[in-house]
Amino acid sequence: MTTPEFITEFDLGYNNILGEGAPGLDNYERSVYLTTAQEELTKSLYTGGNPSRQSFEDSEHQRRALNELVKDYKATDVVVSTRGLVDESKMFTVPNDIMFIVAETATISSTDSCLNGKVVIVKPITHDEFMVSYKNPFRKPNTNKVFRVDISKENSSNTVELVSSENLSQYNIRYVKYPKPIIVSDLTTDTQVGGLGLTINGETSVAGSELNSYLHREIVNRAVELAVRDYRENTLQTRIQTNNRV
């Protein structure tokens, strides 16, 4: 769906529901509703918070729904940090657009030819689980597995903390990225909002949806629902009920 088509279908749905007297929306407001709807749909398709209750990869439908957002990244930048939980902690810089990590491995760097270049699984683990497992010699990281403990930004870069018994040369991830915002008009030159310094997720240029095209109408319908809710049912209870769908 092109950006003019997003505008046309959004306005059609919005005006058909509210009828005459509905407040007009500018292109920034349309873009915000469409972007919000797209993000909600992405999250629900991944987690299973949708009518079918199927999560990512549960079916071919779910695979195709988000395949345009699936990316690969091989992290080799190790961040020098004193924030690690243990001496074996290694901090790797990862992309800022990660929404969900789908699969992850690590590559060992060793003087032992049997270990050097070996690819091992990375297991995401909670801090509580880590403290229990790390003290157990049979459950702690070894030459076959690495633990990942999430950590906040390090020097403005997104990082992950990997705990490994061996040195690591690379952290390999496949992930679902945040979709770029849907912007139906250039926010710097738009006749209504240009010059106001408005951005959506830091972006201002015209852009359609990155999701599979068969989801575009669902995005529009959800965006219309959000806009109507804000106009007609703008109460705390309604917001909570709507947000619980995500």
Buried (B, 14 or more C-beta within 10 A) or exposed (E): BEBEBBBEBBBEBBEEBBEEEBEEBBBBBBBBBBBBBBBBBBBBBBEEBBEEEBBBEEEEEBEEBBEBBBBEBEBEEBBEBEEBBEEBBBBBBBBEBBBBBBEBBBBBBBEEEEBBEBEBEBBEBEEEBBEEBBEEEEEBBEBEBBBBBEBEEBEEBBBBBBBBBBBBBBBBBEBBBBBBBBBBBBBBEBEEBBEEEBEBEEBBEBBBBBBBEEBBBBBBBBBBBBBBBBBEEEEEEEEEEBEEEE
